[in-house]
Amino acid sequence: MNEGTSPLDRLREACRIRCDELEEEEVISEMANAIGDRRLRDLVDITAKTEIQQGWKTTAHYLIKSFDETYPAPLGSGLPRTKIEPLKYREMIFSLLGCSGFEPVKEETQKILKRLSKEKSSVNASQALTKRVEKDLLKQIKKGDSLFFDLTRIDSTFSDDIRKRIEYEQTKAITQLRLVIDNNLVDVKPLWYTEYGRKTLSELGITEFNITVQHFQIVLSVLQVSQDIRTNLFESLQSSERKIEYVESTNDEYRKLLEYTINQDHDGLRHSASKHSVEHLNTLLSRALMRYNQIRSSKNYRELLSTIAIFVTIRTIDSIISLQRLIIQKDPRIATPIAMALGNFYHESSASVLVELLCTSSKTEVQTATFNALLNLSKKCPELKFIVASALKSDCRNVVLLLRLFKRINHKQ
């Protein structure tokens, strides 16, 4: 600024700079909130609007900075805000750029965004990322690292050749696997480091590296491979001592995620907040519920709440189904935290489940928790208004509560 500039001009310039800073902070905060809540549709809208107004380079810069931000902590946690989890952030960025399913490639998320910021637009950035991850993927799986490349989650834009190559390498890994048996115990550690094995062992909730032959036969029975591969794997069990070979994930965060899964490390799973943990958590949730129903101790109840809290942190849409199953429990000590948990999933599926619970529950504590959860959903789930309006036309046992909710929602809007 020139020395001859008047004080008024300097004040105007300072105000302009501060306004720009506040606008930047607001956009970054909105991005962080959408990422933390796994609201992909909102993140897409925020990104598109920012790109139109300020260009892709600035938008990518905001996305990079959003990783260091916090987002509103889950309802019932007692905290105001919490840090964005690393794998949730990575999975949301990859989904935003049309590369869902390829997150296990090695390059760090923020380095990826920094490189992509040089592209002309988000469309060009998406295309550049697609080419890069395809190349990196082929290098990784050729070395035997096919962990967490989940064919069921891969974005539809990727070619059938890539899909077939992933499937081929993952099948090859399980086909060539040889396991050691000693004193009726099978060492399944190498099985954890194959994608088919990881998914099966994770879904069964197995934590040990050494399991009995009987348990190993159960694992084989649900392993999603051909019968010939299952038979060969069982018949190839070797009793001789040898070096156990396996390939760890090239990506450090996913390597840690596998360790958290094997060790059933709740803090680690919560810290990563990866969508790949949900299947494993389903088993942990069922076990925690079974233990609590058998012995209603404080310890078992805390374990149940801890598992529910991880679902809330990860916050994938398919988690809603997992939590919904627990609502049939008549115990309000279970239904109440489930209602609070579902109040953090800003999706019409969660809204529908909670509205039905509000209409059918006869317990005051459950009604209160459900009502508050729905109020929280109304902040970021516009579909809720229409779901409540439809429920008012149906046979709702607690129509007075539902009408009160409808008025509160309309008053907010």
C-alpha positions as CSV (number, residue, x, y, z in Angstrom):
1,M,0.0,0.0,0.0
2,N,1.3,3.5,-0.9
3,E,2.6,5.8,1.8
4,G,0.2,8.5,0.6
5,T,-2.8,6.3,1.1
6,S,-5.4,7.9,3.5
7,P,-6.2,6.4,6.9
8,L,-9.7,5.7,5.6
9,D,-8.4,3.7,2.6
10,R,-6.1,1.8,4.9
11,L,-9.1,1.0,7.1
12,R,-11.1,-0.2,4.1
13,E,-8.2,-2.4,2.9
14,A,-7.8,-3.9,6.4
15,C,-11.6,-4.6,6.5
16,R,-11.5,-6.2,3.1
17,I,-8.6,-8.4,4.1
18,R,-10.4,-9.4,7.3
19,C,-13.6,-10.2,5.5
20,D,-11.7,-12.4,3.1
21,E,-10.1,-14.2,6.0
22,L,-13.5,-14.7,7.7
23,E,-15.0,-16.0,4.4
24,E,-12.1,-18.5,4.1
25,E,-12.5,-19.6,7.6
26,E,-16.2,-20.2,7.1
27,V,-15.8,-22.2,4.0
28,I,-13.0,-24.4,5.5
29,S,-15.2,-24.9,8.6
30,E,-18.2,-26.0,6.4
31,M,-15.9,-28.4,4.5
32,A,-14.6,-29.8,7.8
33,N,-18.1,-30.3,9.2
34,A,-19.3,-32.1,6.1
35,I,-16.3,-34.4,6.1
36,G,-16.6,-35.1,9.8
37,D,-20.3,-35.9,9.4
38,R,-19.7,-37.9,6.2
39,R,-22.2,-35.7,4.4
40,L,-20.8,-36.3,0.9
41,R,-23.6,-34.5,-0.9
42,D,-23.1,-31.4,1.1
43,L,-19.3,-31.5,0.6
44,V,-19.9,-31.8,-3.2
45,D,-22.1,-28.7,-3.1
46,I,-19.7,-26.7,-1.0
47,T,-16.8,-27.6,-3.2
48,A,-18.7,-26.8,-6.4
49,K,-19.8,-23.5,-5.1
50,T,-16.3,-22.5,-3.9
51,E,-14.8,-23.6,-7.2
52,I,-17.2,-21.4,-9.2
53,Q,-16.5,-18.4,-7.0
54,Q,-12.8,-18.8,-6.4
55,G,-11.4,-21.4,-8.7
56,W,-10.2,-25.0,-8.2
57,K,-6.7,-24.0,-6.8
58,T,-8.3,-22.1,-3.9
59,T,-10.8,-24.8,-3.3
60,A,-8.1,-27.5,-3.1
61,H,-6.2,-25.2,-0.7
62,Y,-9.3,-25.1,1.5
63,L,-9.8,-28.9,1.4
64,I,-6.1,-29.3,2.5
65,K,-6.6,-26.9,5.4
66,S,-9.9,-28.6,6.5
67,F,-7.9,-31.6,7.7
68,D,-6.6,-29.5,10.6
69,E,-10.0,-28.3,11.6
70,T,-12.5,-29.8,14.0
71,Y,-16.2,-30.7,13.5
72,P,-19.2,-30.9,15.9
73,A,-18.7,-33.8,18.2
74,P,-21.4,-36.5,18.2
75,L,-24.7,-35.9,20.1
76,G,-24.3,-37.2,23.6
77,S,-20.5,-37.2,23.7
78,G,-20.4,-34.2,26.0
79,L,-17.8,-32.5,23.8
80,P,-18.3,-29.4,21.6
81,R,-16.0,-30.3,18.7
82,T,-13.6,-33.1,17.8
83,K,-10.7,-33.6,15.3
84,I,-11.3,-35.0,11.9
85,E,-10.2,-38.6,11.7
86,P,-7.4,-39.4,9.1
87,L,-9.1,-42.3,7.2
88,K,-12.5,-40.7,7.2
89,Y,-10.9,-37.6,5.7
90,R,-9.1,-39.6,3.1
91,E,-12.2,-41.7,2.2
92,M,-14.3,-38.5,1.8
93,I,-11.7,-36.8,-0.4
94,F,-11.4,-39.9,-2.6
95,S,-15.2,-40.1,-2.9
96,L,-15.4,-36.4,-3.7
97,L,-12.9,-36.9,-6.6
98,G,-14.6,-40.1,-7.9
99,C,-11.9,-42.5,-6.7
100,S,-13.7,-44.3,-3.9
101,G,-12.2,-47.7,-3.2
102,F,-8.6,-46.8,-4.1
103,E,-7.8,-45.1,-0.8
104,P,-5.1,-47.7,0.1
105,V,-2.6,-46.3,-2.4
106,K,0.5,-45.0,-0.7
107,E,0.6,-41.3,-1.3
108,E,-0.6,-39.1,1.6
109,T,-4.0,-37.3,1.2
110,Q,-2.7,-33.7,1.6
111,K,0.2,-34.3,-0.8
112,I,-2.4,-35.6,-3.3
113,L,-4.5,-32.5,-3.0
114,K,-1.5,-30.2,-3.2
115,R,-0.5,-31.9,-6.5
116,L,-4.0,-31.8,-7.9
117,S,-4.4,-28.1,-7.0
118,K,-2.3,-27.4,-10.1
119,E,-5.0,-28.8,-12.4
120,K,-7.5,-26.4,-14.1
121,S,-10.6,-27.7,-12.5
122,S,-12.0,-30.4,-10.1
123,V,-12.9,-32.4,-13.2
124,N,-9.3,-32.4,-14.4
125,A,-8.2,-33.1,-10.9
126,S,-10.5,-36.2,-10.8
127,Q,-9.2,-37.4,-14.1
128,A,-5.6,-36.9,-13.0
129,L,-6.2,-38.7,-9.7
130,T,-7.8,-41.6,-11.5
131,K,-4.8,-42.1,-13.8
132,R,-2.4,-41.8,-10.9
133,V,-4.2,-44.3,-8.5
134,E,-4.6,-46.8,-11.3
135,K,-0.8,-46.7,-11.9
136,D,0.0,-46.9,-8.2
137,L,-2.6,-49.6,-7.6
138,L,-1.0,-51.9,-10.3
139,K,2.4,-51.4,-8.7
140,Q,1.2,-52.2,-5.2
141,I,-0.8,-55.3,-6.1
142,K,2.0,-56.6,-8.3
143,K,4.1,-56.6,-5.1
144,G,1.4,-58.6,-3.3
145,D,-0.3,-55.7,-1.5
146,S,-4.0,-55.9,-2.3
147,L,-5.3,-55.2,1.2
148,F,-8.4,-52.9,1.6
149,F,-8.9,-52.6,-2.2
150,D,-12.6,-53.5,-1.9
151,L,-14.3,-54.4,-5.2
152,T,-17.7,-53.7,-3.7
153,R,-16.8,-50.1,-3.0
154,I,-14.8,-49.2,-6.1
155,D,-16.2,-46.2,-8.0
156,S,-18.1,-47.1,-11.2
157,T,-15.9,-44.9,-13.4
158,F,-13.0,-47.4,-13.2
159,S,-12.6,-49.9,-16.0
160,D,-13.5,-53.5,-15.9
161,D,-9.8,-54.3,-16.6
162,I,-8.8,-52.7,-13.3
163,R,-11.5,-54.6,-11.4
164,K,-10.5,-57.9,-13.0
165,R,-6.8,-57.3,-12.2
166,I,-7.6,-56.5,-8.5
167,E,-9.8,-59.7,-8.3
168,Y,-7.1,-61.7,-10.0
169,E,-4.3,-60.6,-7.6
170,Q,-6.5,-61.0,-4.5
171,T,-7.5,-64.5,-5.6
172,K,-3.8,-65.3,-6.4
173,A,-2.8,-64.2,-2.9
174,I,-5.2,-66.6,-1.3
175,T,-4.5,-69.4,-3.8
176,Q,-0.7,-69.3,-3.1
177,L,-1.1,-69.1,0.6
178,R,0.4,-71.9,2.8
179,L,-0.3,-72.1,6.5
180,V,1.4,-73.8,9.3
181,I,-0.4,-76.2,11.8
182,D,1.2,-77.1,15.1
183,N,-0.4,-79.1,17.9
184,N,-3.9,-78.7,16.4
185,L,-3.5,-74.9,16.1
186,V,-3.4,-73.1,12.7
187,D,-1.3,-70.0,12.4
188,V,-3.6,-67.6,10.4
189,K,-1.5,-64.5,10.5
190,P,-0.6,-64.7,6.8
191,L,-4.4,-65.1,6.1
192,W,-5.0,-61.7,7.7
193,Y,-2.7,-60.1,5.1
194,T,-4.8,-61.3,2.2
195,E,-8.0,-59.3,1.3
196,Y,-10.3,-62.3,1.3
197,G,-8.8,-63.5,4.6
198,R,-8.9,-60.1,6.2
199,K,-12.6,-59.6,5.5
200,T,-13.5,-63.1,6.6
201,L,-11.5,-63.0,9.9
202,S,-12.7,-59.5,10.6
203,E,-16.3,-60.3,10.1
204,L,-16.0,-63.3,12.3
205,G,-14.4,-61.2,15.0
206,I,-11.3,-63.4,15.3
207,T,-8.4,-61.8,17.0
208,E,-5.9,-64.6,17.6
209,F,-3.2,-65.6,15.1
210,N,-3.5,-69.2,16.2
211,I,-6.9,-70.9,16.0
212,T,-8.0,-74.5,16.3
213,V,-8.5,-76.6,13.3
214,Q,-12.2,-76.6,14.0
215,H,-12.3,-72.8,14.0
216,F,-10.2,-72.8,10.9
217,Q,-12.8,-75.0,9.2
218,I,-15.5,-72.4,10.1
219,V,-13.3,-69.7,8.6
220,L,-13.0,-71.7,5.4
221,S,-16.7,-72.3,5.2
222,V,-17.5,-68.6,4.9
223,L,-14.4,-67.5,2.9
224,Q,-15.7,-65.9,-0.3
225,V,-13.6,-68.0,-2.7
226,S,-14.2,-71.2,-4.7
227,Q,-14.6,-74.5,-3.1
228,D,-11.4,-75.7,-4.8
229,I,-9.4,-72.9,-3.2
230,R,-10.9,-73.7,0.2
231,T,-10.0,-77.4,-0.2
232,N,-6.5,-76.7,-1.3
233,L,-5.9,-74.3,1.6
234,F,-7.0,-76.9,4.1
235,E,-5.0,-79.7,2.5
236,S,-1.9,-77.5,2.2
237,L,-1.5,-77.1,6.0
238,Q,2.1,-77.8,6.8
239,S,3.4,-79.0,10.1
240,S,7.1,-78.3,9.4
241,E,8.6,-75.1,10.7
242,R,9.3,-72.4,8.2
243,K,9.3,-68.7,7.8
244,I,5.8,-67.2,7.6
245,E,5.6,-64.8,4.6
246,Y,3.0,-62.1,4.2
247,V,2.9,-58.6,2.7
248,E,1.9,-55.6,4.9
249,S,-0.2,-52.7,3.5
250,T,2.0,-50.1,1.8
251,N,-0.2,-47.3,3.2
252,D,0.8,-46.7,6.9
253,E,-2.7,-45.7,8.0
254,Y,-4.3,-48.9,6.5
255,R,-1.5,-51.0,8.1
256,K,-2.4,-49.5,11.4
257,L,-6.1,-50.1,10.7
258,L,-5.4,-53.8,10.2
259,E,-3.5,-53.9,13.5
260,Y,-6.4,-52.1,15.3
261,T,-8.8,-54.7,13.8
262,I,-6.7,-57.7,14.8
263,N,-6.3,-56.4,18.4
264,Q,-9.9,-55.1,18.6
265,D,-8.4,-51.8,19.6
266,H,-11.5,-49.5,20.2
267,D,-9.4,-46.4,20.5
268,G,-7.5,-47.1,17.3
269,L,-10.6,-48.0,15.3
270,R,-12.3,-44.7,16.5
271,H,-9.1,-42.7,15.7
272,S,-9.0,-44.0,12.1
273,A,-12.8,-44.0,11.5
274,S,-12.6,-46.0,8.4
275,K,-15.6,-47.5,6.5
276,H,-13.7,-50.8,6.4
277,S,-14.2,-51.3,10.2
278,V,-18.0,-51.5,10.0
279,E,-18.2,-55.3,9.2
280,H,-15.9,-56.0,12.1
281,L,-17.8,-53.8,14.4
282,N,-21.0,-55.6,13.6
283,T,-19.6,-58.7,15.2
284,L,-18.2,-56.8,18.2
285,L,-21.6,-55.1,18.7
286,S,-23.4,-58.5,18.6
287,R,-21.0,-59.9,21.1
288,A,-21.3,-56.9,23.4
289,L,-25.1,-57.0,23.3
290,M,-25.0,-60.8,24.0
291,R,-22.7,-60.3,27.0
292,Y,-24.8,-57.5,28.4
293,N,-28.0,-59.5,28.0
294,Q,-26.4,-62.4,29.8
295,I,-24.8,-60.4,32.6
296,R,-26.1,-56.9,33.0
297,S,-23.0,-55.5,34.6
298,S,-21.6,-51.9,34.3
299,K,-18.6,-53.3,32.6
300,N,-20.6,-55.0,29.9
301,Y,-22.8,-52.0,29.4
302,R,-19.8,-49.7,29.0
303,E,-18.4,-52.1,26.4
304,L,-21.7,-51.9,24.5
305,L,-21.7,-48.1,24.6
306,S,-18.1,-48.0,23.5
307,T,-18.9,-50.1,20.4
308,I,-21.9,-47.9,19.6
309,A,-19.7,-44.8,19.9
310,I,-17.3,-46.2,17.3
311,F,-20.1,-46.6,14.8
312,V,-21.1,-43.0,15.4
313,T,-17.5,-41.8,14.9
314,I,-17.2,-43.7,11.6
315,R,-20.7,-42.7,10.5
316,T,-21.2,-44.6,7.3
317,I,-24.7,-45.0,6.0
318,D,-24.6,-48.8,6.3
319,S,-24.0,-48.4,10.0
320,I,-27.7,-47.3,10.3
321,I,-28.9,-50.8,9.6
322,S,-26.5,-52.2,12.2
323,L,-27.8,-49.8,14.9
324,Q,-31.4,-50.2,13.8
325,R,-31.4,-53.9,14.7
326,L,-30.8,-53.0,18.4
327,I,-33.9,-50.8,18.6
328,I,-36.1,-54.0,18.9
329,Q,-34.5,-54.4,22.3
330,K,-37.2,-53.5,24.9
331,D,-34.6,-52.3,27.4
332,P,-34.6,-48.5,27.4
333,R,-30.9,-48.6,28.4
334,I,-30.2,-49.9,24.9
335,A,-32.8,-48.1,22.9
336,T,-31.9,-44.7,24.4
337,P,-28.2,-44.6,23.4
338,I,-29.2,-46.1,20.0
339,A,-31.6,-43.2,19.4
340,M,-28.9,-40.7,20.4
341,A,-26.5,-42.4,18.1
342,L,-28.8,-42.4,15.1
343,G,-29.3,-38.6,15.7
344,N,-25.7,-38.2,14.3
345,F,-26.4,-39.8,10.9
346,Y,-27.7,-37.0,8.7
347,H,-29.6,-39.2,6.3
348,E,-33.2,-39.9,5.5
349,S,-32.8,-43.6,6.5
350,S,-31.8,-42.5,10.0
351,A,-34.7,-40.0,10.1
352,S,-37.2,-42.7,9.1
353,V,-36.0,-45.1,11.8
354,L,-36.1,-42.4,14.5
355,V,-39.6,-41.2,13.5
356,E,-40.9,-44.7,13.7
357,L,-39.3,-45.1,17.1
358,L,-40.9,-41.9,18.3
359,C,-44.2,-43.1,17.2
360,T,-44.0,-46.6,18.8
361,S,-42.0,-46.1,22.0
362,S,-43.9,-46.2,25.3
363,K,-40.8,-45.3,27.5
364,T,-40.4,-41.6,28.4
365,E,-36.6,-41.7,28.4
366,V,-36.6,-43.3,24.9
367,Q,-39.1,-40.7,23.6
368,T,-37.0,-37.8,25.0
369,A,-33.8,-39.1,23.5
370,T,-35.5,-39.8,20.1
371,F,-37.1,-36.3,20.1
372,N,-33.7,-34.7,20.8
373,A,-32.0,-36.8,18.2
374,L,-34.6,-35.8,15.6
375,L,-34.1,-32.1,16.5
376,N,-30.4,-32.6,15.9
377,L,-31.1,-34.2,12.5
378,S,-33.3,-31.3,11.4
379,K,-30.2,-29.1,11.3
380,K,-28.7,-30.9,8.3
381,C,-31.3,-33.4,7.0
382,P,-33.9,-31.5,5.0
383,E,-35.7,-34.7,4.2
384,L,-36.8,-35.0,7.9
385,K,-39.6,-32.5,7.5
386,F,-41.3,-34.5,4.8
387,I,-40.8,-37.8,6.7
388,V,-42.5,-36.3,9.8
389,A,-45.3,-34.8,7.7
390,S,-46.0,-38.3,6.2
391,A,-45.9,-39.9,9.6
392,L,-48.5,-37.4,10.9
393,K,-50.9,-38.9,8.3
394,S,-50.3,-42.4,9.5
395,D,-51.3,-44.3,12.7
396,C,-48.8,-42.8,15.2
397,R,-49.2,-43.8,18.8
398,N,-47.4,-40.6,20.0
399,V,-49.0,-38.1,17.6
400,V,-48.8,-35.3,20.1
401,L,-45.0,-35.7,20.4
402,L,-44.7,-35.9,16.6
403,L,-46.8,-32.8,16.1
404,R,-44.6,-30.9,18.6
405,L,-41.5,-32.0,16.7
406,F,-43.1,-30.9,13.4
407,K,-43.7,-27.4,14.8
408,R,-40.2,-27.1,16.2
409,I,-38.7,-28.1,12.9
410,N,-40.8,-25.5,11.0
411,H,-40.0,-22.9,13.5
412,K,-36.3,-23.4,13.0
413,Q,-36.6,-23.2,9.3
